Amino acid sequence: MRILKSNPYLSLFNTFLVDSPLPANINYFYGFGSLLGLVLVIQLVTGIFLAMHYTPNIEYAFNSVEHIMRDVNNGWLIRYAHANGASFFFLCVYIHIARGLYYGSFNKPRVELWSVGVTIFILMMAAAFLGYVLPWGQMSFWAACVITNFFSAIPYLGPDLVEFIWGGFSVDNPTLNRFFSLHFLIPFIIAALACAHLIALHLHGSNNPLGLNSNIDKLPFHPYFTSKDLVGFAIFGIIFSYFIFFQPNLLGHPDNYIEANPLVTPAHIVPEWYFLPFYGILRSIPNKLFGVITMFVAIVVLYILPFLPVSIIRSSYFRPIWTPFIWLFFFNFLLLGWIGSKPAEDPYILIGTLSTIYYFSSLLIIFPLITFIENILFFVSSNNNKRKLTS
């Protein structure tokens, strides 16, 4: 331990991962940040090994994936770990964001922490979409066609922008090459931002479930919280291994095991499950341009949450008005995911429209209004208590 503190290089590791003081009452939900770091390492390592055997050419891409699965030693394991790792990455990040919303971790002074986290989330979605195209199966090809065509709705620049993304006049070999290059690059940017996220976390320290000042009740990260993280890693490893070895294709689409054919359109084009809530928002708007804008705004709106009215009491534990609405927001988000997996027809369009309205109303109207009301009630209650004490 003395070496960790005295060595100029190891002291940084000691500051962030050994002696870092954390609130004594944080629970297992705070371990999802560490889980995300673990999954990021898995994705980086497996992605590098897959890139060694993958061929970014429309004539060979599908067969190169099959070659990895059948001929490369343990290639099936690497590919299934990478494919399922993407789903687990998003599962962990959705829980991580939900925990931040529930416990008020997005409030000031943690603006930098929240903003970097939202940026990582956006880059994750970009990397996941690019990676989904690489196997060059039926769903990969048609998802690339549908998603990239959304940019054509941009006035004046739309068609030229789509051709720039494609590298030509259709989704073809230049498109696949560009997507492969970006898919390989973005995870390293995410890794750099994850380090920035960790640094931002240490600027003001971790929040805690009670949302109270915990400066007088803190414990070092090791061994008190590393033991909690190891429990989380063990549970994650068991569930992750089950999917890899027993249900590797459960979270994927069977059409993606058919080689891409531009002449045959799938009956129902569906993105991966982690895109479905935002895909549901897109499909709920009849106007193409407005739908694309709404889908992107649904993600970008997370940036402004710290700048809306800040509650004096952070945690949902002590906010009886806020708590049912935050749970309703979570349920509504799951409902949007369900709508995104359904055909674009009634009654799914109507339900999706109402859910989209509630999604934005919650973030921009309901939550700030509840915060304002709760702050007034807090001041009234505090003043009444002071009068009782002085009388």
URMONOR-V9200 format. One record per residue. PHI is phi in radians with two decimals (none if undefined). OMEGA is omega in whole degrees, -180 to 180 (none if undefined). NEAR is the number of other ideal C-beta (glycine too) atoms within 8 Angstrom. Layout:
phi/omega/near
PHI/OMEGA/NEAR
PHI/OMEGA/NEAR
This chain:
phi/omega/near
none/179/6
-1.14/179/5
-1.14/-179/7
-1.05/-177/11
-1.50/-176/10
-1.55/-180/6
-1.20/-177/8
-1.11/-180/4
-1.54/-179/6
-1.34/-179/10
-1.12/178/11
-1.13/176/7
-1.06/180/10
-1.13/-178/12
-1.15/-173/10
-1.58/-170/9
-2.19/180/8
-2.13/-176/12
-1.64/-179/9
-1.00/-178/10
-1.38/180/8
-2.24/178/13
-0.99/-175/11
-1.20/-173/9
-1.76/-180/9
-1.22/-174/10
-1.84/-175/6
-1.20/178/7
-1.13/178/8
-1.35/178/9
-1.43/-180/12
-1.21/174/13
-1.12/177/9
-1.16/178/10
-1.08/178/13
-1.11/175/13
-1.10/178/9
-1.10/-179/10
-1.16/177/12
-1.08/177/13
-1.10/178/8
-1.04/-179/11
-1.14/180/13
-1.14/-177/11
-1.16/-179/8
-1.15/179/13
-1.12/178/11
-1.11/180/8
-1.18/177/9
-1.16/-180/12
-1.11/179/8
-1.16/-175/6
-2.03/-177/11
-1.41/178/12
-2.04/-178/8
-1.39/178/10
-2.46/-174/9
-1.11/179/9
-1.40/-172/4
-2.17/-173/8
-1.04/-178/15
-1.08/-179/11
-1.20/178/8
-1.19/176/11
-1.16/177/13
-1.12/177/8
-1.10/178/11
-1.07/-177/15
-1.20/-169/10
-1.81/-169/8
-1.89/-178/6
-1.34/178/10
-1.01/-179/3
1.03/178/6
-1.10/178/13
-1.05/-180/9
-1.17/-180/8
-1.13/-178/13
-1.20/180/13
-1.17/177/11
-1.14/-180/12
-1.23/-177/13
-1.17/179/11
-1.29/177/13
-1.08/177/13
-1.09/179/13
-1.13/180/12
-1.21/176/12
-1.04/-179/14
-1.26/177/11
-1.04/179/9
-1.14/-177/12
-1.26/176/13
-1.15/177/9
-1.15/179/10
-1.08/179/12
-1.19/180/11
-1.06/177/9
-1.11/178/12
-1.10/178/12
-1.23/-175/11
-1.18/-177/9
-1.67/177/13
1.24/-178/14
-1.28/-179/12
-1.47/-177/9
-1.26/176/9
-1.02/14/6
-1.70/-175/5
-1.67/-178/13
-1.14/-179/9
-1.09/-180/8
-1.06/-179/13
-1.17/-178/14
-1.14/177/10
-1.12/178/12
-1.10/178/12
-1.14/177/11
-1.09/177/9
-1.06/180/13
-1.07/179/12
-1.12/179/10
-1.16/175/12
-1.05/-180/12
-1.14/178/11
-1.12/-179/10
-1.11/-179/13
-1.15/178/14
-1.12/180/12
-1.08/180/13
-1.20/-180/9
-1.16/-179/12
-1.38/-170/14
-1.06/179/15
-1.11/177/10
0.99/170/13
-1.54/-178/13
-1.04/-178/13
-1.21/178/13
-1.09/-177/14
-1.10/-175/14
-1.29/173/12
-1.12/177/13
-1.10/179/12
-1.10/-176/9
-1.19/-175/9
-1.16/-179/9
-1.18/178/12
-1.19/177/8
-1.05/-178/11
-1.19/178/11
-1.19/179/9
-1.32/179/9
-1.21/-178/10
-1.03/175/5
1.18/-174/4
-1.52/-172/7
-0.90/-178/11
-1.02/179/7
-1.16/179/7
-1.14/179/11
-1.10/179/12
-1.12/177/10
-1.16/179/7
-1.12/-180/10
-1.23/-172/13
1.34/-178/11
3.04/-176/8
-1.81/178/4
-2.81/175/6
-1.24/-173/9
-2.54/-174/10
-1.05/177/8
-1.04/178/9
-1.09/-179/15
-1.10/178/15
-1.09/180/11
-1.14/-179/10
-1.13/179/13
-1.13/-180/12
-1.08/-179/9
-1.22/180/11
-1.12/178/12
-1.32/-175/9
-1.42/-171/8
-1.02/180/12
-1.01/178/13
-1.27/173/8
-1.16/177/9
-1.06/179/13
-1.08/178/10
-1.13/178/8
-1.20/176/12
-1.11/175/12
-1.14/177/8
-1.12/178/9
-1.09/179/12
-1.17/178/9
-1.13/179/8
-1.10/178/11
-1.09/-177/10
-1.45/177/9
-1.16/-177/9
-2.13/178/5
1.42/-179/10
-1.36/169/8
-1.31/177/10
-2.49/-175/12
-1.00/-180/10
-1.46/180/9
1.21/-177/12
-1.82/176/7
-1.17/-175/4
-2.04/-177/11
-1.10/-178/6
-1.63/-178/5
-2.39/-179/7
-2.21/179/9
-2.27/177/8
-1.17/-177/10
-1.01/178/12
-1.92/9/9
-1.76/-170/6
-1.18/-176/11
-1.81/173/12
-1.13/177/9
-1.14/176/8
-1.12/180/10
-1.11/180/11
-1.14/175/8
-1.10/177/10
-1.09/178/13
-1.07/-179/11
-1.14/179/8
-1.12/177/8
-1.05/-179/11
-1.07/179/8
-1.14/-178/8
-1.16/-180/8
-1.08/180/12
-1.14/178/8
-1.06/-180/9
-1.16/-178/14
-1.16/-171/11
-1.60/-174/6
-2.08/-179/6
-2.34/-173/6
-1.19/-177/10
-1.88/-176/7
-1.08/-176/6
-1.62/180/9
-1.77/-179/8
-1.93/-177/7
-1.08/-180/6
-1.13/-179/9
-1.37/173/11
-1.68/172/6
-1.93/-178/8
-1.06/-176/7
-0.99/179/12
-2.36/-178/8
-1.10/-177/7
-1.60/-178/3
-2.16/180/6
-1.60/177/5
-1.04/-178/9
-1.10/-177/3
-2.55/-179/5
-1.46/-177/9
-2.23/176/8
-1.32/176/11
-1.09/-171/12
-1.02/-175/8
-1.30/174/11
-1.62/-169/12
-1.04/179/16
-1.03/-179/11
-1.36/174/12
-1.17/176/11
-1.12/176/16
-1.11/180/17
-1.02/-174/12
-1.30/-178/12
-1.46/-180/12
-1.78/-176/11
-1.15/-180/3
-1.43/-174/6
-1.09/-178/7
-1.12/-179/9
-1.14/178/8
-1.13/179/15
-1.13/179/13
-1.07/-179/8
-1.10/180/12
-1.09/-180/13
-1.22/180/8
-1.15/179/9
-1.06/177/12
-1.58/-176/12
-1.14/-178/8
-1.07/179/11
-1.10/-180/11
-1.09/-172/7
-1.57/-178/7
-0.98/-180/10
-1.15/-176/12
-1.71/174/5
-1.43/-180/10
-0.87/-176/7
-1.71/180/8
-1.32/176/12
-1.15/177/6
-1.81/-173/10
-1.33/-168/10
-1.27/177/14
-1.21/178/10
-1.00/-174/7
-2.00/-179/8
-2.22/-174/12
-1.14/179/5
-1.42/-177/9
-1.18/-169/13
-0.97/-180/9
-1.10/-179/7
-1.30/178/12
-1.22/176/12
-1.19/176/8
-1.14/177/10
-1.12/178/13
-1.08/179/9
-1.11/180/8
-1.10/178/12
-1.12/176/10
-1.13/178/9
-1.12/177/10
-1.09/176/17
-1.11/177/12
-1.15/179/10
-1.11/-179/15
-1.11/180/17
-1.56/-177/8
-1.74/178/8
-1.10/-180/5
-1.40/-179/6
-2.65/177/6
-1.26/7/5
-1.57/-175/5
-1.14/179/11
-1.14/180/11
-1.12/179/8
-1.09/179/10
-1.10/179/15
-1.12/179/10
-1.12/179/8
-1.16/178/14
-1.13/178/15
-1.07/-180/8
-1.21/179/11
-1.01/-179/14
-1.29/179/11
-1.10/-180/9
-1.09/-175/13
-1.24/-171/12
-1.79/-176/9
-2.16/-172/8
-1.13/-178/9
-1.09/177/13
-1.08/-180/10
-1.16/178/8
-1.09/179/12
-1.05/179/13
-1.08/-179/9
-1.14/-179/9
-1.13/178/14
-1.13/178/11
-1.12/179/8
-1.09/179/8
-1.14/180/10
-1.14/179/8
-1.09/-180/8
-1.12/179/8
-1.13/180/8
-1.14/179/8
-1.12/179/8
-1.14/179/8
-1.10/180/8
-1.13/180/8
-1.16/-178/7
-1.24/-177/6
-1.46/-177/5
-1.45/none/4
